[in-house]
Amino acid sequence: MKPLLVALGFAAAVLPFRARAGPAALELDPPPIGEVVQRFLRSAGPPLVSYRARRTLTASALGGRVSGSVVADTSLDANGVFRFEIVREEGSSVVRERVLKSALRAEQQSHAEHEIENVALTPRNYDFQIGTEPAPGILRLGLVAKRRNAMLLNGAVTLRAADADLLRFEGSPATMPSFWTRQVNVVCEYARINGVRVTVGIHSRADVRLVGDSVFAMNYEYTMINGRPVTSADRGTLSR
């Protein structure tokens, strides 16, 4: 089940990006790749310093015949310490312990060991390629990992053309995490709440030997971001 942790590593990597939003503009033709990359790298601020969020994690294997879920209150403080507390859990104990709680423990370890810079979406870790434009007002950048590392993903990011803000990332590990994993696809979705870019959902589907189709999902409901409470109105104005 290690491939499910790839999504968490990626989410941890992109959350701290510092940037400034650019002016809104209608993009008639795809701009040069260098311009898109620079706008993207500048687009992530203000940085996410601290938060509290209730997360719902679910996973299933054997084509859905075995499943489990966990609800956890999570927090990151200004010193970079990540904590979680399980508030509810259901389903298979194997799924809950080896996949869902293991994912949270892996994220905690990632913060403790300051691994973020090693997987961040920067030229240090990725080559950027111009991608197709899937819809008006949208840009895409292809990402190719510079190292064969299970925590780096080969795939593409979807950006809002007006300010190159990150909306979505989809990809597969640069190398499979184990012999047991034959294929993995990870999707991370983002939004701005209180003006700060945050992860709002992570979904992963993997083909695992002897286990078959395995699905993982983690959704976030924030209650505080950078010391400011998140209201229902804030959640209702998510900028995708």
C-alpha positions in Angstrom: 0.0 0.0 0.0 3.0 2.3 -0.1 1.9 4.0 -3.3 -0.9 5.7 -1.4 1.7 7.7 0.5 3.0 9.3 -2.6 0.0 11.6 -2.8 0.7 12.7 0.8 4.3 13.5 0.0 3.3 15.6 -3.0 0.7 17.5 -1.0 3.3 18.3 1.7 5.6 19.5 -1.0 3.3 22.0 -2.7 1.6 23.5 0.4 4.5 25.8 1.5 5.1 27.5 -1.9 5.6 31.2 -1.6 4.2 33.4 -4.4 2.2 36.4 -5.5 -0.9 36.3 -7.7 -0.4 37.9 -11.0 -2.9 40.2 -12.8 -5.9 38.7 -14.4 -5.6 38.4 -18.2 -7.3 36.5 -21.0 -4.8 34.2 -22.6 -5.6 33.9 -26.4 -2.5 31.8 -27.2 -0.4 29.6 -25.0 2.4 31.8 -23.6 6.1 30.7 -23.8 7.0 27.8 -21.5 9.5 29.9 -19.5 6.9 32.5 -18.8 4.3 30.0 -17.6 6.9 28.3 -15.3 7.9 31.6 -13.7 4.3 32.6 -13.2 3.5 29.2 -11.7 6.5 29.4 -9.3 5.4 32.8 -8.2 1.7 32.0 -7.8 1.5 30.1 -4.6 1.6 32.7 -1.8 0.8 33.6 0.8 2.4 30.6 2.4 0.5 28.1 4.5 2.1 28.5 7.9 -0.4 26.6 10.1 -3.8 25.0 9.9 -6.4 22.8 11.5 -8.5 20.5 9.4 -10.8 17.5 9.8 -9.9 14.9 7.3 -11.9 12.0 6.0 -9.8 9.1 4.7 -11.1 6.1 2.9 -9.5 3.1 1.2 -10.6 -0.1 -0.5 -9.0 -3.1 -2.0 -9.9 -6.4 -3.8 -12.2 -4.5 -6.0 -14.0 -2.9 -3.1 -14.6 -6.1 -1.1 -12.4 -4.8 1.7 -12.7 -1.2 2.8 -12.2 1.1 5.8 -12.5 4.7 6.8 -11.0 7.1 9.3 -11.9 10.6 10.4 -9.1 12.6 12.0 -8.5 16.0 13.3 -5.2 17.2 12.0 -3.0 20.3 12.6 0.2 21.9 11.6 1.7 24.5 13.8 4.0 27.4 13.0 7.1 25.3 13.9 6.2 22.7 11.3 5.0 20.1 13.8 2.1 18.0 12.3 -0.3 16.2 14.7 -3.4 14.1 14.2 -6.1 12.6 16.4 -8.5 9.9 15.3 -12.1 10.8 16.1 -13.9 8.0 14.2 -13.0 4.8 12.3 -15.0 2.1 10.6 -14.4 -1.0 8.4 -11.4 -3.3 8.0 -8.8 -3.0 10.7 -6.1 -3.9 8.2 -7.1 -1.1 5.9 -7.4 1.4 8.8 -4.0 0.5 10.4 -1.9 -0.3 7.4 -3.2 2.3 4.9 -5.1 5.1 6.5 -3.4 5.6 9.8 -0.1 4.7 8.1 -0.7 7.6 5.7 -1.1 10.1 8.5 2.0 8.7 10.3 4.0 9.0 7.0 2.9 12.7 6.7 4.0 13.3 10.3 7.4 11.8 9.6 7.8 13.8 6.4 7.3 17.0 8.3 9.6 15.9 11.1 12.4 15.1 8.7 11.9 18.2 6.6 11.6 16.3 3.4 9.5 19.0 1.6 12.3 20.6 -0.4 13.3 17.2 -1.8 9.8 16.8 -3.5 8.7 20.4 -4.1 7.5 21.4 -7.6 10.7 23.4 -8.4 13.3 23.2 -11.2 15.5 21.4 -8.6 13.3 18.4 -8.8 11.4 18.7 -12.1 11.8 19.5 -15.7 8.8 21.5 -17.0 7.2 21.0 -20.4 4.4 23.0 -22.0 1.2 21.0 -22.1 -2.1 21.1 -24.0 -4.7 23.7 -23.1 -7.7 21.6 -22.0 -10.2 24.4 -21.8 -10.5 28.2 -22.1 -8.8 30.0 -19.3 -6.7 26.9 -18.3 -3.0 26.1 -18.8 -1.2 22.9 -18.3 2.4 22.1 -17.5 4.0 18.7 -18.0 6.3 17.6 -15.1 9.1 15.1 -15.5 11.0 14.1 -12.4 14.7 14.5 -12.4 15.3 11.5 -10.1 13.8 8.0 -9.9 12.1 8.6 -6.6 8.7 7.2 -5.5 7.9 10.5 -3.9 8.3 12.4 -7.2 5.6 12.2 -9.8 5.6 12.3 -13.6 2.5 14.0 -14.8 0.9 17.4 -15.3 -0.4 20.4 -13.4 -3.5 22.3 -14.3 -3.3 26.0 -13.8 -5.7 28.9 -14.1 -4.4 31.0 -17.0 -5.2 34.4 -15.4 -2.7 34.0 -12.6 -1.1 30.5 -13.1 -2.6 29.4 -9.8 -2.5 25.6 -9.2 -5.8 23.8 -9.4 -4.9 20.2 -9.9 -2.0 17.8 -10.2 -2.2 14.3 -11.7 0.6 11.8 -12.2 2.3 8.6 -11.4 5.4 7.9 -9.3 8.8 8.3 -11.1 9.5 4.8 -9.9 7.1 2.2 -8.3 7.4 2.1 -4.5 7.6 -1.7 -4.4 7.6 -4.9 -6.4 3.9 -5.3 -5.5 2.8 -2.2 -7.2 2.2 -2.3 -11.0 0.5 1.0 -11.6 -0.5 4.1 -9.6 -2.4 7.2 -10.5 -2.6 10.2 -8.1 -4.8 13.2 -8.3 -4.4 16.2 -5.9 -6.9 19.1 -6.0 -6.4 22.6 -4.6 -8.4 25.7 -3.6 -7.8 29.0 -2.0 -9.4 29.5 1.4 -8.8 32.8 3.3 -6.6 33.7 0.3 -4.2 30.7 1.0 -3.7 27.8 -1.4 -4.5 24.5 0.4 -5.0 20.9 -0.6 -8.7 20.0 -0.5 -8.6 16.4 -1.9 -6.2 13.6 -2.7 -7.3 10.5 -4.6 -5.2 7.5 -5.6 -5.9 4.4 -7.6 -3.3 1.5 -7.7 -3.0 -1.9 -9.2 -1.3 -4.0 -6.5 -0.2 -7.6 -7.1 -2.4 -10.2 -5.2 -4.7 -7.3 -4.0 -5.9 -5.9 -7.3 -7.6 -2.5 -7.7 -6.9 -0.4 -4.6 -8.5 3.0 -4.1 -7.5 5.8 -1.6 -9.2 9.1 -0.9 -8.5 11.9 1.6 -10.7 15.0 1.8 -10.1 18.1 3.9 -12.4 20.4 5.8 -10.4 23.3 7.3 -11.4 25.1 10.5 -8.4 27.4 10.8 -5.7 28.6 8.3 -2.7 30.7 9.4 -4.4 31.5 12.7 -7.6 32.7 11.1 -10.9 30.7 11.6 -12.5 29.4 8.4 -16.2 30.1 8.2 -18.9 28.5 6.2 -18.8 31.5 3.9 -15.1 31.0 3.3 -15.7 27.4 2.3 -18.5 28.5 0.0 -16.2 30.7 -2.0 -13.5 28.2 -2.8 -11.5 29.3 -5.8 -10.9 26.2 -8.0 
